[in-house]
Amino acid sequence: MYEPFEAQIKEWLKDEPALSAAGVLQRLTEIDPARFKAKNIRMVQRLVKTWRMEMAGLVILDGGWIKSLPASPAAAAAGDAGIPKPATFGNIYR
């Protein structure tokens, strides 16, 4: 039922990350009122949740989100020029 509109829905969510499932359903209803009704809200909620999780996974796996963060003031004061270094986990320095 939603497959023909999947690319469009993903594009809406990419352009407006805060778009609610109700907003998605409203847009779908405007496109095809005979197919989409208010009773479809739960299914749209599940699909929107799934697609958002996929998008979040791509952002996390890509790693671009951490590269875009500004250097901390302490790092800047210590002369760190923002050159990426290997990540250290916990309090064990290598």
N, CA, C and O atoms as CSV, one atom per row, in Angstrom:
chain,resi,resn,atom,element,x,y,z
A,1,MET,N,N,0.826,-1.192,0.000
A,1,MET,CA,C,0.000,0.000,0.000
A,1,MET,C,C,0.872,1.258,0.000
A,1,MET,O,O,0.542,2.245,-0.657
A,2,TYR,N,N,1.988,1.218,0.741
A,2,TYR,CA,C,2.824,2.407,0.866
A,2,TYR,C,C,4.038,2.385,-0.054
A,2,TYR,O,O,4.717,3.400,-0.209
A,3,GLU,N,N,4.319,1.225,-0.669
A,3,GLU,CA,C,5.519,1.088,-1.485
A,3,GLU,C,C,5.619,2.129,-2.592
A,3,GLU,O,O,6.697,2.687,-2.792
A,4,PRO,N,N,4.532,2.418,-3.327
A,4,PRO,CA,C,4.659,3.424,-4.394
A,4,PRO,C,C,5.014,4.820,-3.863
A,4,PRO,O,O,5.528,5.655,-4.607
A,5,PHE,N,N,4.742,5.067,-2.588
A,5,PHE,CA,C,4.963,6.396,-2.005
A,5,PHE,C,C,6.197,6.439,-1.100
A,5,PHE,O,O,6.510,7.480,-0.522
A,6,GLU,N,N,6.892,5.311,-0.979
A,6,GLU,CA,C,8.002,5.233,-0.034
A,6,GLU,C,C,9.085,6.268,-0.320
A,6,GLU,O,O,9.554,6.932,0.604
A,7,ALA,N,N,9.487,6.418,-1.564
A,7,ALA,CA,C,10.521,7.398,-1.910
A,7,ALA,C,C,10.061,8.815,-1.578
A,7,ALA,O,O,10.842,9.624,-1.076
A,8,GLN,N,N,8.798,9.114,-1.858
A,8,GLN,CA,C,8.263,10.446,-1.563
A,8,GLN,C,C,8.239,10.703,-0.061
A,8,GLN,O,O,8.601,11.789,0.391
A,9,ILE,N,N,7.813,9.708,0.711
A,9,ILE,CA,C,7.753,9.866,2.169
A,9,ILE,C,C,9.149,10.081,2.731
A,9,ILE,O,O,9.346,10.945,3.586
A,10,LYS,N,N,10.112,9.309,2.264
A,10,LYS,CA,C,11.495,9.470,2.740
A,10,LYS,C,C,12.030,10.855,2.398
A,10,LYS,O,O,12.765,11.455,3.183
A,11,GLU,N,N,11.665,11.355,1.236
A,11,GLU,CA,C,12.094,12.702,0.844
A,11,GLU,C,C,11.468,13.754,1.754
A,11,GLU,O,O,12.137,14.708,2.153
A,12,TRP,N,N,10.178,13.583,2.087
A,12,TRP,CA,C,9.520,14.499,3.024
A,12,TRP,C,C,10.239,14.498,4.363
A,12,TRP,O,O,10.490,15.555,4.942
A,13,LEU,N,N,10.571,13.307,4.854
A,13,LEU,CA,C,11.229,13.203,6.160
A,13,LEU,C,C,12.652,13.751,6.118
A,13,LEU,O,O,13.145,14.289,7.109
A,14,LYS,N,N,13.299,13.615,4.987
A,14,LYS,CA,C,14.646,14.176,4.849
A,14,LYS,C,C,14.591,15.703,4.850
A,14,LYS,O,O,15.420,16.364,5.476
A,15,ASP,N,N,13.603,16.254,4.140
A,15,ASP,CA,C,13.462,17.712,4.070
A,15,ASP,C,C,12.952,18.305,5.375
A,15,ASP,O,O,13.354,19.400,5.767
A,16,GLU,N,N,12.056,17.569,6.053
A,16,GLU,CA,C,11.467,18.022,7.313
A,16,GLU,C,C,11.585,16.905,8.352
A,16,GLU,O,O,10.638,16.140,8.534
A,17,PRO,N,N,12.726,16.795,9.034
A,17,PRO,CA,C,12.915,15.696,9.986
A,17,PRO,C,C,11.880,15.659,11.113
A,17,PRO,O,O,11.628,14.591,11.673
A,18,ALA,N,N,11.286,16.779,11.451
A,18,ALA,CA,C,10.312,16.818,12.549
A,18,ALA,C,C,8.886,16.548,12.073
A,18,ALA,O,O,7.949,16.650,12.865
A,19,LEU,N,N,8.705,16.210,10.809
A,19,LEU,CA,C,7.373,15.941,10.276
A,19,LEU,C,C,6.759,14.753,11.010
A,19,LEU,O,O,7.374,13.692,11.109
A,20,SER,N,N,5.561,14.933,11.515
A,20,SER,CA,C,4.899,13.877,12.281
A,20,SER,C,C,4.266,12.849,11.345
A,20,SER,O,O,4.083,13.094,10.153
A,21,ALA,N,N,3.940,11.701,11.917
A,21,ALA,CA,C,3.244,10.665,11.155
A,21,ALA,C,C,1.885,11.177,10.694
A,21,ALA,O,O,1.438,10.849,9.595
A,22,ALA,N,N,1.227,11.979,11.525
A,22,ALA,CA,C,-0.057,12.562,11.141
A,22,ALA,C,C,0.118,13.490,9.936
A,22,ALA,O,O,-0.732,13.524,9.047
A,23,GLY,N,N,1.213,14.235,9.911
A,23,GLY,CA,C,1.503,15.101,8.768
A,23,GLY,C,C,1.759,14.298,7.504
A,23,GLY,O,O,1.320,14.678,6.418
A,24,VAL,N,N,2.475,13.178,7.649
A,24,VAL,CA,C,2.719,12.294,6.505
A,24,VAL,C,C,1.397,11.740,5.989
A,24,VAL,O,O,1.141,11.740,4.785
A,25,LEU,N,N,0.558,11.269,6.910
A,25,LEU,CA,C,-0.741,10.715,6.518
A,25,LEU,C,C,-1.605,11.780,5.841
A,25,LEU,O,O,-2.305,11.485,4.873
A,26,GLN,N,N,-1.559,12.999,6.339
A,26,GLN,CA,C,-2.342,14.079,5.730
A,26,GLN,C,C,-1.883,14.318,4.290
A,26,GLN,O,O,-2.707,14.495,3.393
A,27,ARG,N,N,-0.569,14.323,4.074
A,27,ARG,CA,C,-0.053,14.522,2.721
A,27,ARG,C,C,-0.448,13.362,1.803
A,27,ARG,O,O,-0.803,13.565,0.642
A,28,LEU,N,N,-0.378,12.143,2.344
A,28,LEU,CA,C,-0.789,10.984,1.556
A,28,LEU,C,C,-2.267,11.048,1.209
A,28,LEU,O,O,-2.669,10.696,0.100
A,29,THR,N,N,-3.079,11.503,2.169
A,29,THR,CA,C,-4.519,11.626,1.941
A,29,THR,C,C,-4.807,12.663,0.856
A,29,THR,O,O,-5.729,12.493,0.059
A,30,GLU,N,N,-4.016,13.734,0.829
A,30,GLU,CA,C,-4.186,14.744,-0.215
A,30,GLU,C,C,-3.848,14.183,-1.596
A,30,GLU,O,O,-4.452,14.570,-2.596
A,31,ILE,N,N,-2.872,13.262,-1.640
A,31,ILE,CA,C,-2.473,12.659,-2.914
A,31,ILE,C,C,-3.520,11.653,-3.394
A,31,ILE,O,O,-3.917,11.665,-4.559
A,32,ASP,N,N,-3.965,10.776,-2.475
A,32,ASP,CA,C,-4.908,9.718,-2.847
A,32,ASP,C,C,-5.926,9.508,-1.727
A,32,ASP,O,O,-5.754,8.616,-0.896
A,33,PRO,N,N,-6.989,10.324,-1.697
A,33,PRO,CA,C,-7.958,10.243,-0.601
A,33,PRO,C,C,-8.718,8.913,-0.543
A,33,PRO,O,O,-9.182,8.519,0.527
A,34,ALA,N,N,-8.849,8.230,-1.660
A,34,ALA,CA,C,-9.567,6.951,-1.650
A,34,ALA,C,C,-8.746,5.854,-0.975
A,34,ALA,O,O,-9.312,4.916,-0.413
A,35,ARG,N,N,-7.438,5.960,-1.024
A,35,ARG,CA,C,-6.566,4.921,-0.482
A,35,ARG,C,C,-6.231,5.137,0.992
A,35,ARG,O,O,-6.164,4.174,1.756
A,36,PHE,N,N,-6.023,6.379,1.398
A,36,PHE,CA,C,-5.555,6.673,2.749
A,36,PHE,C,C,-6.658,7.318,3.573
A,36,PHE,O,O,-7.278,8.294,3.153
A,37,LYS,N,N,-6.887,6.765,4.735
A,37,LYS,CA,C,-7.915,7.242,5.668
A,37,LYS,C,C,-7.272,7.486,7.035
A,37,LYS,O,O,-6.127,7.101,7.269
A,38,ALA,N,N,-8.013,8.119,7.920
A,38,ALA,CA,C,-7.513,8.394,9.271
A,38,ALA,C,C,-7.196,7.110,10.028
A,38,ALA,O,O,-6.348,7.115,10.920
A,39,LYS,N,N,-7.857,6.022,9.689
A,39,LYS,CA,C,-7.613,4.753,10.391
A,39,LYS,C,C,-6.231,4.175,10.083
A,39,LYS,O,O,-5.803,3.231,10.747
A,40,ASN,N,N,-5.525,4.723,9.090
A,40,ASN,CA,C,-4.197,4.241,8.721
A,40,ASN,C,C,-3.081,4.853,9.556
A,40,ASN,O,O,-1.909,4.593,9.288
A,41,ILE,N,N,-3.409,5.647,10.549
A,41,ILE,CA,C,-2.393,6.389,11.307
A,41,ILE,C,C,-1.387,5.471,11.986
A,41,ILE,O,O,-0.192,5.768,11.984
A,42,ARG,N,N,-1.840,4.365,12.563
A,42,ARG,CA,C,-0.905,3.491,13.283
A,42,ARG,C,C,0.125,2.885,12.337
A,42,ARG,O,O,1.302,2.791,12.685
A,43,MET,N,N,-0.298,2.478,11.162
A,43,MET,CA,C,0.636,1.919,10.188
A,43,MET,C,C,1.636,2.981,9.731
A,43,MET,O,O,2.824,2.694,9.590
A,44,VAL,N,N,1.169,4.188,9.503
A,44,VAL,CA,C,2.066,5.267,9.098
A,44,VAL,C,C,3.050,5.571,10.221
A,44,VAL,O,O,4.221,5.836,9.950
A,45,GLN,N,N,2.605,5.540,11.470
A,45,GLN,CA,C,3.502,5.758,12.605
A,45,GLN,C,C,4.615,4.715,12.614
A,45,GLN,O,O,5.782,5.052,12.815
A,46,ARG,N,N,4.263,3.465,12.399
A,46,ARG,CA,C,5.273,2.395,12.384
A,46,ARG,C,C,6.265,2.584,11.237
A,46,ARG,O,O,7.473,2.436,11.421
A,47,LEU,N,N,5.752,2.908,10.066
A,47,LEU,CA,C,6.632,3.102,8.921
A,47,LEU,C,C,7.558,4.299,9.105
A,47,LEU,O,O,8.745,4.220,8.790
A,48,VAL,N,N,7.024,5.401,9.610
A,48,VAL,CA,C,7.845,6.593,9.844
A,48,VAL,C,C,8.942,6.279,10.872
A,48,VAL,O,O,10.088,6.700,10.714
A,49,LYS,N,N,8.586,5.551,11.903
A,49,LYS,CA,C,9.575,5.165,12.915
A,49,LYS,C,C,10.678,4.316,12.286
A,49,LYS,O,O,11.859,4.536,12.553
A,50,THR,N,N,10.301,3.356,11.462
A,50,THR,CA,C,11.277,2.490,10.807
A,50,THR,C,C,12.188,3.290,9.895
A,50,THR,O,O,13.406,3.111,9.927
A,51,TRP,N,N,11.620,4.169,9.084
A,51,TRP,CA,C,12.425,4.964,8.166
A,51,TRP,C,C,13.341,5.924,8.910
A,51,TRP,O,O,14.466,6.165,8.473
A,52,ARG,N,N,12.881,6.473,10.020
A,52,ARG,CA,C,13.745,7.373,10.806
A,52,ARG,C,C,14.913,6.599,11.413
A,52,ARG,O,O,16.032,7.107,11.480
A,53,MET,N,N,14.649,5.376,11.853
A,53,MET,CA,C,15.726,4.557,12.404
A,53,MET,C,C,16.750,4.225,11.321
A,53,MET,O,O,17.952,4.222,11.586
A,54,GLU,N,N,16.283,3.946,10.108
A,54,GLU,CA,C,17.197,3.694,8.998
A,54,GLU,C,C,18.062,4.918,8.713
A,54,GLU,O,O,19.274,4.798,8.533
A,55,MET,N,N,17.442,6.085,8.674
A,55,MET,CA,C,18.179,7.316,8.394
A,55,MET,C,C,19.184,7.606,9.497
A,55,MET,O,O,20.309,8.020,9.217
A,56,ALA,N,N,18.791,7.393,10.752
A,56,ALA,CA,C,19.709,7.608,11.872
A,56,ALA,C,C,20.879,6.644,11.796
A,56,ALA,O,O,22.018,7.020,12.073
A,57,GLY,N,N,20.605,5.414,11.425
A,57,GLY,CA,C,21.674,4.431,11.277
A,57,GLY,C,C,22.665,4.840,10.212
A,57,GLY,O,O,23.871,4.667,10.391
A,58,LEU,N,N,22.180,5.378,9.108
A,58,LEU,CA,C,23.082,5.829,8.056
A,58,LEU,C,C,23.943,6.994,8.517
A,58,LEU,O,O,25.131,7.054,8.199
A,59,VAL,N,N,23.357,7.911,9.258
A,59,VAL,CA,C,24.108,9.059,9.760
A,59,VAL,C,C,25.191,8.594,10.721
A,59,VAL,O,O,26.324,9.072,10.662
A,60,ILE,N,N,24.849,7.668,11.601
A,60,ILE,CA,C,25.812,7.182,12.584
A,60,ILE,C,C,26.907,6.382,11.901
A,60,ILE,O,O,28.084,6.575,12.207
A,61,LEU,N,N,26.558,5.493,10.989
A,61,LEU,CA,C,27.554,4.673,10.315
A,61,LEU,C,C,28.462,5.499,9.420
A,61,LEU,O,O,29.636,5.167,9.258
A,62,ASP,N,N,27.945,6.552,8.847
A,62,ASP,CA,C,28.741,7.420,7.989
A,62,ASP,C,C,29.816,8.137,8.799
A,62,ASP,O,O,30.926,8.338,8.308
A,63,GLY,N,N,29.501,8.523,10.026
A,63,GLY,CA,C,30.463,9.206,10.875
A,63,GLY,C,C,30.583,10.688,10.606
A,63,GLY,O,O,31.321,11.379,11.308
A,64,GLY,N,N,29.881,11.196,9.613
A,64,GLY,CA,C,29.973,12.613,9.282
A,64,GLY,C,C,29.484,13.514,10.395
A,64,GLY,O,O,29.931,14.655,10.511
A,65,TRP,N,N,28.572,13.020,11.216
A,65,TRP,CA,C,28.022,13.839,12.293
A,65,TRP,C,C,29.088,14.196,13.309
A,65,TRP,O,O,29.063,15.304,13.845
A,66,ILE,N,N,30.018,13.310,13.596
A,66,ILE,CA,C,31.033,13.617,14.606
A,66,ILE,C,C,32.125,14.508,14.023
A,66,ILE,O,O,32.724,15.309,14.740
A,67,LYS,N,N,32.380,14.369,12.739
A,67,LYS,CA,C,33.397,15.204,12.102
A,67,LYS,C,C,32.952,16.654,12.019
A,67,LYS,O,O,33.781,17.562,11.952
A,68,SER,N,N,31.642,16.871,12.023
A,68,SER,CA,C,31.123,18.227,11.884
A,68,SER,C,C,31.073,18.978,13.206
A,68,SER,O,O,30.825,20.183,13.224
A,69,LEU,N,N,31.308,18.276,14.321
A,69,LEU,CA,C,31.266,18.940,15.618
A,69,LEU,C,C,32.467,19.857,15.775
A,69,LEU,O,O,33.567,19.490,15.361
A,70,PRO,N,N,32.294,21.031,16.356
A,70,PRO,CA,C,33.438,21.928,16.562
A,70,PRO,C,C,34.349,21.381,17.649
A,70,PRO,O,O,33.915,20.643,18.534
A,71,ALA,N,N,35.598,21.750,17.567
A,71,ALA,CA,C,36.551,21.343,18.596
A,71,ALA,C,C,36.159,21.983,19.924
A,71,ALA,O,O,35.640,23.098,19.952
A,72,SER,N,N,36.404,21.288,20.998
A,72,SER,CA,C,36.067,21.831,22.309
A,72,SER,C,C,36.979,23.010,22.628
A,72,SER,O,O,38.087,23.081,22.095
A,73,PRO,N,N,36.549,23.934,23.479
A,73,PRO,CA,C,37.412,25.066,23.846
A,73,PRO,C,C,38.719,24.609,24.484
A,73,PRO,O,O,39.761,25.225,24.261
A,74,ALA,N,N,38.676,23.538,25.273
A,74,ALA,CA,C,39.896,23.031,25.903
A,74,ALA,C,C,40.869,22.519,24.849
A,74,ALA,O,O,42.074,22.744,24.961
A,75,ALA,N,N,40.372,21.847,23.847
A,75,ALA,CA,C,41.232,21.334,22.790
A,75,ALA,C,C,41.830,22.486,21.989
A,75,ALA,O,O,42.999,22.441,21.606
A,76,ALA,N,N,41.034,23.509,21.739
A,76,ALA,CA,C,41.539,24.667,21.003
A,76,ALA,C,C,42.613,25.394,21.798
A,76,ALA,O,O,43.598,25.859,21.225
A,77,ALA,N,N,42.433,25.498,23.111
A,77,ALA,CA,C,43.420,26.166,23.957
A,77,ALA,C,C,44.722,25.376,24.025
A,77,ALA,O,O,45.799,25.948,24.190
A,78,ALA,N,N,44.610,24.058,23.895
A,78,ALA,CA,C,45.803,23.208,23.946
A,78,ALA,C,C,46.526,23.169,22.605
A,78,ALA,O,O,47.558,22.510,22.472
A,79,GLY,N,N,45.998,23.859,21.630
A,79,GLY,CA,C,46.649,23.916,20.328
A,79,GLY,C,C,46.188,22.859,19.356
A,79,GLY,O,O,46.835,22.640,18.331
A,80,ASP,N,N,45.102,22.209,19.648
A,80,ASP,CA,C,44.568,21.203,18.735
A,80,ASP,C,C,43.985,21.925,17.526
A,80,ASP,O,O,43.091,22.758,17.670
A,81,ALA,N,N,44.480,21.611,16.356
A,81,ALA,CA,C,44.036,22.281,15.143
A,81,ALA,C,C,42.846,21.593,14.501
A,81,ALA,O,O,42.473,21.914,13.372
A,82,GLY,N,N,42.259,20.663,15.201
A,82,GLY,CA,C,41.109,19.971,14.654
A,82,GLY,C,C,41.483,18.798,13.778
A,82,GLY,O,O,40.654,18.300,13.016
A,83,ILE,N,N,42.726,18.348,13.878
A,83,ILE,CA,C,43.160,17.192,13.097
A,83,ILE,C,C,42.607,15.949,13.770
A,83,ILE,O,O,42.844,15.730,14.958
A,84,PRO,N,N,41.876,15.136,13.029
A,84,PRO,CA,C,41.285,13.946,13.641
A,84,PRO,C,C,42.352,12.983,14.141
A,84,PRO,O,O,43.347,12.739,13.458
A,85,LYS,N,N,42.146,12.451,15.306
A,85,LYS,CA,C,43.038,11.479,15.913
A,85,LYS,C,C,42.239,10.223,16.191
A,85,LYS,O,O,41.010,10.277,16.249
A,86,PRO,N,N,42.900,9.103,16.363
A,86,PRO,CA,C,42.160,7.883,16.682
A,86,PRO,C,C,41.366,8.057,17.970
A,86,PRO,O,O,41.835,8.672,18.928
A,87,ALA,N,N,40.178,7.513,17.976
A,87,ALA,CA,C,39.315,7.619,19.149
A,87,ALA,C,C,39.830,6.732,20.262
A,87,ALA,O,O,40.293,5.618,20.021
A,88,THR,N,N,39.746,7.236,21.486
A,88,THR,CA,C,40.063,6.418,22.660
A,88,THR,C,C,38.788,6.267,23.448
A,88,THR,O,O,38.015,7.213,23.593
A,89,PHE,N,N,38.576,5.083,23.951
A,89,PHE,CA,C,37.361,4.792,24.670
A,89,PHE,C,C,37.659,4.626,26.153
A,89,PHE,O,O,38.650,4.001,26.531
A,90,GLY,N,N,36.802,5.185,26.982
A,90,GLY,CA,C,37.000,5.083,28.430
A,90,GLY,C,C,38.103,5.993,28.890
A,90,GLY,O,O,38.380,7.012,28.258
A,91,ASN,N,N,38.726,5.640,29.969
A,91,ASN,CA,C,39.787,6.473,30.534
A,91,ASN,C,C,41.158,5.836,30.370
A,91,ASN,O,O,42.100,6.219,31.063
A,92,ILE,N,N,41.284,4.883,29.478
A,92,ILE,CA,C,42.565,4.227,29.226
A,92,ILE,C,C,43.194,4.916,28.018
A,92,ILE,O,O,42.676,4.833,26.904
A,93,TYR,N,N,44.297,5.585,28.247
A,93,TYR,CA,C,44.977,6.300,27.169
A,93,TYR,C,C,45.999,5.396,26.540
A,93,TYR,O,O,46.721,4.682,27.235
A,94,ARG,N,N,46.065,5.422,25.248
A,94,ARG,CA,C,47.002,4.549,24.512
A,94,ARG,C,C,48.035,5.386,23.832
A,94,ARG,O,O,48.918,4.852,23.160
